[in-house]
């Protein structure tokens, strides 16, 4: 089970039902193909309202944008429809400390 703060699940369901994640994505993947500027305004409003909550759709936006801009056609056809409609969500993969990719341990000269 995933446990979130009170109200987060309801906010997610409303965000999903409203199609807010789909604003600027291509219609062939379930998006609305609206200008990116509208999505940026929506992102700014959501992030400033509750940054912790917006990490949920925000990580999905990062994942979706990466596939839109750099993914193969197979990746686009397979993953984008479910990411755009929020059936699936993107995640941030973190590693264990001291295994070579621990950003907190990295230092510059």
N, C-alpha and C positions, 0 to 999 in steps of 0.2 A: 504494500500500500504506500502511496505517496501522501504525505501529510503536509498541508500548506496552511498558512495563516487564514483565519476566518475571512471570508469574502473573496479570497483569491480564486477558488474554483468557480464561483458564480460569475466573477468578472471575466474569467477565461471563457466560459460558456457564452456570455453575452458578446464578447469580442469575436469569438468564432462564428456565432449565429449572424452577427452583423456583417460578416465578410471583410472585416477590417484588415486582415492579413493579405487579402487578395488585391488591394487597390491598384498597384502598378504592375502586376505580373501579367504576362500574355494570356489572352482569353483561351488559347489552346490548352492551357494547363489549369484552367479554372479561375484565372484572374480577371480583372476588370479592364486592364490595359489603360488605366488612367495615368496622367502625368506623374512622374516621380515626385514633383513638388508637393502634391497632395499627400503622398505617403510620408514624406519628410515632415510635414506639418503634423500629421497624425502621430508619427513616432515621437516628435518633440513634446506633444501634449501628453501622451501616455507616459513617457519617461519622466517628465517633470512632475506628473501627478503621483507616480509611485514607481521609482526606479527598480525596487526589488521585484515587484510584480512584472514590470515590463521586461525583465530578463527572460521570462518564459517565451513570449513571442519574439523578443529581440534576438535570442539565439537562433530561433527558427528563421528569422529574416536573414541572418548571416549565412546560414547553411543554404537557404534558397537562393540568395544572390550569388553565392559561389557556384552553384550548379547552373544557374541561368547563364552566367558569364564564362564559365570554364568547363562545364560538364559536357560529356558526349551526348549524342542524341538519345542513346539508350538510358543514360542517367536521367536526362530531362523527362523522357516518357515514363520512366519507372517511379521516380521520386517526386517530381514537382507537383503533380496533382494532389498527392496526399500531404505535402508540405504546405501548399498554397491554401488548402481548405482546413488545415490544422488537424487532420486525422493523425498525422505524425508531427513530431516537433524536433527541432534541432537541439543539440546538447553541446556542452563544453566538456571536452575530455581532459581530465586532470590526471597527473601521474603522482606516484609516490615520491616523497622526499628522497634526495640523494641518489636518484637513478639516472641522472644526466640531463633531465629536462625540467628540473625544478627551478622555475623562474625566480623564486625567492632567494635561491642560493647563487644565482648568477651575479657576477660583479664586472664592472668595467675598469679599465686602467686609468 
